[in-house]
Amino acid sequence: MSKKIKREDLFGIQLTEQQKDRLTTAFRDFFEDETGETLGIFQAEACVTFFIENMAPHAYNLGLSHSREWLKTQLESIDLDFDMLYRQTK
């Protein structure tokens, strides 16, 4: 018997019931379009939970990497702006 996973256990991702329902419906539709088979609601919810558990850490880390690169670019730009403000001294 599988353990029921609480929403707060999904790597900090907290979905509202409406969001969870939309994701589950979207996954069911995708699965049916791709395979021609219909998933039940419980199977679809289990798949959504599985993907969140397994993909969330990767997506989170990728987001951090992108943020780090963006911030590094911004800081380099600020550094150049400061350099232009210095006045020549004798």
N, C-alpha and C positions, 0 to 999 in steps of 0.2 A: 504494500500500500504506500502510495507516495505522500510525502509531507506537503501540507498546504502552505504555500508561500505567501507571506504577508506583503502588502504593497510597500511597506517601509523597508523591506529586505531587498528590494530590487535595486541595489547600488544607489540608493538615494533618489531614485526616480519614483515620484509619487504621481500616479495617474488618477484622475477623477474617474468616476464610473462612466461618465460620458466619453472621455478619452479612451478608456479601456474598451468600451463597446465599439467605438469607431475603429480602433486598431483591429479588434477581433473581426469585425465585419469586413474591413478592408483585406485582412489576411484570408478570410474565407472566400471572398470574391476572387482574389488573386489566385488562390489555390485551385478554385474551380475553373478559372480561365486557362490556367497553365496545364492542368491535368485532366480536366473534364470530370473530376470526382468532387463530391460534396463532403465537406468536413462538418462534423457536429460542433455545436457551440463549445462543448467542453474540450474537445480536441484542439479547436482553434485557440481558445484561451490558453491552453497548455503550451501551444507553439509560440504564442505571443510572449508568454512568461519566459520560455526557454530563450528566445531571441534577445529579450531584454537582459536576462542574466548573462548571456554570453557575448552580446555585442556592446552593451552599455560601457563596460570598462574600456574597450577599444575606442569607441566614439568619444568618450570623455577624455582619454589621453590624446587623441587626435585634436580635439578642441583646444586642449592646453597647449599643444605644440604650435597650432596656428596662432593662438593668442600670444605666445611667447615671441614668435617671429614678428607679428604685428607690432608688439610693444618695443621690440629691439629696433625696428625700423623707425618708429616714432621717436625713440630716445636718440638715435643717430641724427635725425632731423633737428631735434632740439639742440643737440650738441653743436651742429653747424650754425644754427641760428645764434647761439651764444658766441661762437667764434666771430661772427660778423659784427657783434656789438662792441667788441673790444676796440679801443682807440689806440692808435700808434703812440708810443711814448718815446721821449728823447733820451 
